[in-house]
Amino acid sequence: MTVSSATLIEELRGKIKGIVKANEPMSRHTSYCIGGPADLYAEPADIEDIVTLLVESNRLGIPWYPIGDGQNLLVSDHGIRGMVIRLGKPLGYIKVDGVRVIAGAGAKLTKTMDVAMRHSLAGLEGCTGVPGSIGGAIVMNAGTKYGYVGDVTRRVRVVNSDGSVQDLTPEEVGFTYRGSGLQSGGRIVVEAEFELKPGSKEDLISMVDRLKRRRNMTQPSATKSAGCVFKNPDDLHASRMIDGAGAKGMRIGGAEVSTKHANYLINTGNACASDVRALAERTREMVHDKFGIMLDYEVKLLGDWQDVD
Ligand SMILES: Cc1cc2nc3c(=O)[nH]c(=O)nc-3n(C[C@H](O)[C@H](O)[C@H](O)COP(=O)(O)OP(=O)(O)OC[C@H]3O[C@@H](n4cnc5c(N)ncnc54)[C@H](O)[C@@H]3O)c2cc1C
């Protein structure tokens, strides 16, 4: 039985309340608007659906990959062999309880910050303008030098691969620069609790406005990209190194190193994943030749890259 066989799809559809599809183009679910088909694609309606999907995938030996809003993904043109589990709207709730904000993994990070600000709660404003879901934000420790989600996270609820539900402390999540221990996979984030501080709504609004203006000045807007492709090496700026290596504006196929922010590799309209990957590899080589440092990917490469690796 192939992963996407009709019998399997029908079986899964009968077991969960959410959506199950076969051969779903990942270009529909990534900010790059790039990516071949996932054999199986599911949008669970609730935590019970997630538990069922994991138990069934394990029983059938189907690999599974959780995603949020696809703002940090480069999916291969050959697609993904296995099941993509996308956490979206059904898990998009945001609740406020005193200084605590509790958000489902499918809630937008920016909306969560807005809700906190409306309640005069400070601590998430460093994430101004960072696109994506709460699930992705926890796994990636999203944020900026003005603050990361990991700084204010008190509890993360996950579904483990055996279907058990568990609450993790920040120490157990293991937040790092642009990452966490959850990146190794095997768990799906379903909820996060943030502990914030009472603040002045006016001050928060003016800080967020300032950060938005700054982002608009320094980063390309309205482009198909995944933000910064590479992590900053210790105390260094990847974008300055890429610029210094002469890669700014370089193109391969439809992919281009942004002339506004060199750590953004953008899809100018018709790029495929192999264009972006080839451009990223060429950029790494040029930076290595010039500075002796090999940049690490921040963007997550998902799917079948066998012809490249
Ligand atoms: C224009 C632009 C600007 C950006 N600027 C910034 C920035 O300033 N700072 C910053 O930190 N990031 C930035 N990013 C990157 C991106 O916004 C963050 O990494 C974001 O947290 C990704 O969230 P997502 O929901 O889109 O996750 P996805 O891209 O869908 O997934 C990212 C990773 O998290 C995993 N994942 C997602 N959801 C779950 C879940 N529920 N359970 C388990 N694993 C999960 C995926 O498997 C994958 O490994 C930018 C991106 C863009 C497009």
The ligand as a MOL file (V3000), in Angstrom:
LIG
                    3D

  0  0  0     0  0            999 V3000
M  V30 BEGIN CTAB
M  V30 COUNTS 53 58 0 0 0
M  V30 BEGIN ATOM
M  V30 1 C 9.3580 37.7940 6.0190 0
M  V30 2 C 9.8240 36.9310 7.1600 0
M  V30 3 C 10.4530 37.5140 8.2510 0
M  V30 4 C 10.8960 36.7240 9.3280 0
M  V30 5 N 11.4840 37.3330 10.3990 0
M  V30 6 C 11.8310 36.6080 11.4890 0
M  V30 7 C 12.3780 37.2240 12.6550 0
M  V30 8 O 12.5520 38.4330 12.7110 0
M  V30 9 N 12.6740 36.4400 13.7130 0
M  V30 10 C 12.4710 35.0770 13.6930 0
M  V30 11 O 12.7450 34.4090 14.7100 0
M  V30 12 N 11.9800 34.4550 12.5990 0
M  V30 13 C 11.6390 35.1880 11.5060 0
M  V30 14 N 11.1300 34.5680 10.3850 0
M  V30 15 C 11.0070 33.0880 10.3770 0
M  V30 16 C 9.6430 32.5910 10.8870 0
M  V30 17 O 8.7410 33.6510 10.9830 0
M  V30 18 C 9.7680 31.9140 12.2450 0
M  V30 19 O 10.7110 30.8730 12.2320 0
M  V30 20 C 8.4170 31.3480 12.7250 0
M  V30 21 O 8.5030 31.0520 14.0920 0
M  V30 22 C 7.9860 30.1140 11.9520 0
M  V30 23 O 6.6710 29.7810 12.3650 0
M  V30 24 P 5.7510 28.8550 11.4330 0
M  V30 25 O 4.4700 28.6230 12.1390 0
M  V30 26 O 5.6490 29.4420 10.0850 0
M  V30 27 O 6.6100 27.5130 11.4240 0
M  V30 28 P 6.9480 26.5670 10.1850 0
M  V30 29 O 7.7760 27.3380 9.2070 0
M  V30 30 O 5.7150 25.9530 9.6850 0
M  V30 31 O 7.8570 25.4730 10.8940 0
M  V30 32 C 9.1240 25.8150 11.4010 0
M  V30 33 C 9.6850 24.6150 12.1850 0
M  V30 34 O 8.8730 24.3790 13.3280 0
M  V30 35 C 8.2910 23.0690 13.2830 0
M  V30 36 N 6.9030 23.2080 13.7610 0
M  V30 37 C 5.9910 24.1250 13.3760 0
M  V30 38 N 4.8650 23.9960 14.1070 0
M  V30 39 C 5.0740 22.9740 14.9550 0
M  V30 40 C 4.3000 22.3570 15.9880 0
M  V30 41 N 3.0540 22.7760 16.2890 0
M  V30 42 N 4.8470 21.3220 16.6850 0
M  V30 43 C 6.1030 20.8750 16.4070 0
M  V30 44 N 6.8790 21.4100 15.4420 0
M  V30 45 C 6.3670 22.4570 14.7360 0
M  V30 46 C 8.3770 22.6200 11.8320 0
M  V30 47 O 8.4740 21.2080 11.7380 0
M  V30 48 C 9.6720 23.3080 11.4050 0
M  V30 49 O 10.7960 22.5470 11.8140 0
M  V30 50 C 10.6830 35.3270 9.2940 0
M  V30 51 C 10.0360 34.7360 8.1960 0
M  V30 52 C 9.6030 35.5250 7.1360 0
M  V30 53 C 8.8760 34.8780 5.9890 0
M  V30 END ATOM
M  V30 BEGIN BOND
M  V30 1 1 1 2
M  V30 2 1 2 3
M  V30 3 2 2 52
M  V30 4 2 3 4
M  V30 5 1 4 5
M  V30 6 1 4 50
M  V30 7 2 5 6
M  V30 8 1 6 7
M  V30 9 1 6 13
M  V30 10 2 7 8
M  V30 11 1 7 9
M  V30 12 1 9 10
M  V30 13 2 10 11
M  V30 14 1 10 12
M  V30 15 2 12 13
M  V30 16 1 13 14
M  V30 17 1 14 15
M  V30 18 1 14 50
M  V30 19 1 15 16
M  V30 20 1 16 17
M  V30 21 1 16 18
M  V30 22 1 18 19
M  V30 23 1 18 20
M  V30 24 1 20 21
M  V30 25 1 20 22
M  V30 26 1 22 23
M  V30 27 1 23 24
M  V30 28 2 24 25
M  V30 29 1 24 26
M  V30 30 1 24 27
M  V30 31 1 27 28
M  V30 32 2 28 29
M  V30 33 1 28 30
M  V30 34 1 28 31
M  V30 35 1 31 32
M  V30 36 1 32 33
M  V30 37 1 33 34
M  V30 38 1 33 48
M  V30 39 1 34 35
M  V30 40 1 35 36
M  V30 41 1 35 46
M  V30 42 1 36 37
M  V30 43 1 36 45
M  V30 44 2 37 38
M  V30 45 1 38 39
M  V30 46 1 39 40
M  V30 47 2 39 45
M  V30 48 1 40 41
M  V30 49 2 40 42
M  V30 50 1 42 43
M  V30 51 2 43 44
M  V30 52 1 44 45
M  V30 53 1 46 47
M  V30 54 1 46 48
M  V30 55 1 48 49
M  V30 56 2 50 51
M  V30 57 1 51 52
M  V30 58 1 52 53
M  V30 END BOND
M  V30 END CTAB
M  END
